[in-house]
Amino acid sequence: MVYKPLDRKTFLRYMKLVGWSLEKGGIDWNLYDENNFFLCSIKISHGKNTKEEVVANSVDKTKKIFKERGLLWPPQKQKK
């Protein structure tokens, strides 16, 4: 299945829903889980006149990690 790039703000909102964090690394961004364990590197593309987007390959990696942990992609708000 082919994935589309995802807006950075949307990606950050998804990570916040599950308690994960995205921190700037040397070149790429690093994705950490709720226990502050490293999960993977995330590439965010940007240009002079374009918005920042998480590249499709990184969206696919994140989806695979969600699937391994038994979580739904994209994450949904928990109903009370």
Secondary structure as GFF3:
##gff-version 3
##sequence-region A 1 80
A	DSSP	beta_strand	6	7	.	.	.	ID=ss1
A	DSSP	alpha_helix	8	18	.	.	.	ID=ss2
A	DSSP	beta_strand	21	24	.	.	.	ID=ss3
A	DSSP	beta_strand	29	32	.	.	.	ID=ss4
A	DSSP	beta_strand	38	42	.	.	.	ID=ss5
A	DSSP	beta_strand	44	45	.	.	.	ID=ss6
A	DSSP	beta_strand	53	54	.	.	.	ID=ss7
A	DSSP	alpha_helix	56	68	.	.	.	ID=ss8
###
